[in-house]
Amino acid sequence: QSRLCPSHTRLFFSQALRYFSTMSISIYRPVKSNLLRLIPLLKLPLMLPLMLSLLICFFIFPMGVTQAQDGKWRAITSLNQTDKIVYTPSHGIWAVSAGGLYQYKNGSVNAVITPVEGMYRLQATTIHYLQSQDLLMLGYSDGMMDLFDPETATFRSLSDIFRVTTFPSKVIRTIVEDGTSVYVSTDFGIVIYDTESFLVRDSITKIGTFERGIPVRDLTVTDTEIYVATPEGFAIASLSSNLKEESSWQSFDASNSVLENGISSFEIWQTGILATDGLQNFRFVDGVWSEFVLSDQLSAPADGFARSRTGEYLSAVSGETILVISQDGSVQLVPTDAIRVEDALYLDLLSEDGGDVESDRIYTGTLDKGLGVCDPQTGECTYPIPSGPRLNFFDGLMFDEDVLITGTTQRSQRDELLDNAKGYAIFRDGNWENYHRQNNDQLNEARYRQAFTTTANDEYYYFGSWGRGIVRHHKQSGEIEVFNAGNSLLRGWAADNDQFVVITGLMADKGNNVWATSRFATEPLYVQQAGEDSWIPYPKPEAMQFGDEVVDLFIDSNDQKWITLQSVTTAGRGLLVVDTGAPGTIGDMQSVKLTDDSGGGNLPDMKVNAIVEDRNGEIWVGTERGVARYLFPQFVITGSVLERTAQWLINADPEAENSFLLRDIQVSSMAVNPANQKWIGTVNNGLWLINSEGNRVLAHFTSENSPLLSDGITDLEVNSKTGELYIATDAGLMVYQDLPVDPVGEMNRLKAYPNPFRSDRHDQIVIEGLSDQTTIRILTTDGQLIQQIENRGGTASWNGKDASGEHVATGVYVIVALSPDGKDRGVGKIVVIR
């Protein structure tokens, strides 16, 4: 805190900061968000500096103070796509990646920082070390910036650029400093900050003869001049001049130089400048630009440049190769085994630098291997990134006992290098096993990618893909087999390309047979029977109507197939329920179609996005507009209209605006925890938890009131053994430690913690070791009943209060849990200190 606040402000608010240091992120973020909306109103000229100083230190600086994160959350992110790296003399190497900020020191990655730890957003666009303040400065794609203190692991946010409304794009590209000022290049020009106060000194949106609001791709400053690269060309100005004046700048573009495509990256080197536009290299000497080849060993254009710590070396990155140029003109080519190098720094330490990292090494940020440490003499590179997922895309989350399997995403980024990495992953025994085209010859030969549906039977894991069929992965041997249109009867959409097999649904039944749905296919349903290799196609069931196309698949405990329907334009067409009979006997099929008609299914909306079965055997359906449930799914096909009528969720609150609970949420995914409570993910409204009956909201998490990475939830999965909820978002994977876990078979000694429970420090007592349904009684040592709790699942909680809502007195309390029939009994003790 002392390093981030001016001393006069810090003294005034020292006591207040202590108070706010106890606030959780869920409380803090709305305060911060509301303050950002108020700051533009502070226009008073006389008191503005003091007001801003007070407000910033009291509200925004506590970003660091609020590092006391909610221990229920953690992020699982991929560090493999590392974009930028910087060296700090006291804190080692720091890098920004698609999975957050991380530190390399003493030969290993020692810290990973994500939004759970206070970072504004998971992926920063740039990073710079502010030597004058010993701080890291991070920029983001929406104009927000973070100041991070590596010493205290605290953050401060700067929102000035974020709040700009004149220009639509506010991406932060480059950050440099000259001792008294920090220069930030953006997609609309340059913003200059004071290094001490971090208040904006000036903004330059018109650079020389270039268009106003032009993006600044790169910039640097010397003692006397500023150099700027733009899509239209290059500009130079004296720092002593008025940078807002067009005449202060010397501009170079296609009209007066060879720069036809502007400049994307450059570096001052010896007596001139080396630059690239991504297509060719250029050199600027004595006021003239000319085309330039870096070396006979490397004819390809550079992607970027960086000077070494001492200035004796220049690193140039081109694809997967690094070129090191020394001041004496010697050149060394260092190939890497990465797919692409994003950033490179030749580190030759000064005598006063710390010894936390090795000197005379090239440190790289790569697209696929994270941070690389390369020896320029031997050309050998090591990659110290710990085990983790290959990418930050997750879909098709599934727990098979203690093993998590997941796909990545069906979406293409129109980048072959990234798309070819979109395979699948298996997380077991604390390690991530990643399988994709870039590391598996068999998947590469089959051109397999974009896995997004999963299932498992006793022997295999299965992964469905967008257009490349199905992978069957043996659990023990790791043997992989790819099934597609070339080697099986699997087919895709005939009106488009039936060889392009999109597996939108994949699930195993009770008999270990694996079923799949092929998007929009003429024969849309397939089964691979246990122990077989062939896939048997099924025709469209009779209940399907013209315009109905098959999408997702869910199999209930009765082995009925629940299949979502869409039109070819992806409009919702309802829900199909199919009884296929014995696998392989196609003539035995029975089916019914459910719609939003009150007599034909009573769905809240025709577009169904999620289906789960709860612990009572009910089928819950999430749609584009709310949630409903089928109480007796076994009678949906053969029963009456009443039995195939979905029940909407009735709100238990009689004063609620809508009598139906969650009527208007756009559901994306659902999961059931061991207490039969339902987790509901949404497209853009975060995460909801409702009680087992479906009439009351227990929790609602968003990116504003929790560490949730994004309000866009793509998938949910509960690990019932640990109580953890795995949350796939469009920004990455998170884990929330939910309370309920699977019940024990027989109760004995109950575990209660924290023990002792201090009412001034703790919120709840967790009771573990319960059977499925229990009545929990809290007793004094003389047998007086003070609280009774009805519970379902292997854990329960007590808030330390009696039946009247008052905190109990200091003492020892006995916990007794009884099953409904009274035959199973568990006992524990808890000490309460008030």
Buried (B, 14 or more C-beta within 10 A) or exposed (E): BEBBBEEEBBEBBEEEBEEBBEBBBBEBBEBBEEBBEEBEEEEEEEEEEEEBBBBBBBBBBBBBBBBEBBEBBBBBBBBBBBBBBBBBBEBBBBBBBBBBBBBBBEEEBEBBBBBBBBBBBBBBBBBBBBEEBBBBBBBBBBBBBBBBBBEBBBBBBBBBBBEBEEBEEBBBBBBBBBEEBBBBBBBBBBBBBEBEEBBBBBBBBBBBBBEEBBBBBBBBBEEEBBBBBBBBBBBBBEBEEEBEEEEBBBBBBEEEBBBEBBBBBBBBBEEBBBBBBBEBBBBBEEEEBEEBEBEEEBEEBBBBBBBBBEEEBBBBBBBBBBBBBEEEEEBBBBEBEBBBBBBBBBBBBEEEBEEBBEEEBBBBBBBBBBBBBBBBEEBEBEBBBEEBBBBBBBBBBBBBEEBBBBBBBBBBEEEEEBBBBBBBBBBBEEEBBBBBBBEBEBBBEBBBBBBBBBBBBEEBBBBBBBBBBBBBBEBEEEEBBBBBBEEBEBBBBEEEEBEBBBBBBBBBBEEBBBBBBBBBBBBBBBBBBBEEEEBBBBEBBEBBEEEBBBBBBBBBEBBBBBBBBBBEEEEBBBBBBBBBEEBBEBEEBBBBBBBBEEEBBBBBBBBBBBBBBBBEBBBBBBBBBBBBBBBEBBBBBEBEEEBBBBEBBEBEEEEEEEEBBBBEBBBBBBBBBBBBBBBBBBBEBBBBBBBBEBBBBEBBBBBEBBBBBBBBBBBBBBBBEBBBBBBBBBBBBBBBEBBBBBBBEEBEEBBBEEEBBEBEEBEEBBBBBBBBBBBBBBBBEEEEEBBEBEBBBBBBBBBBBBEEEEEBEEEEBBBBBBBEEEEBBBBBEBBBBE
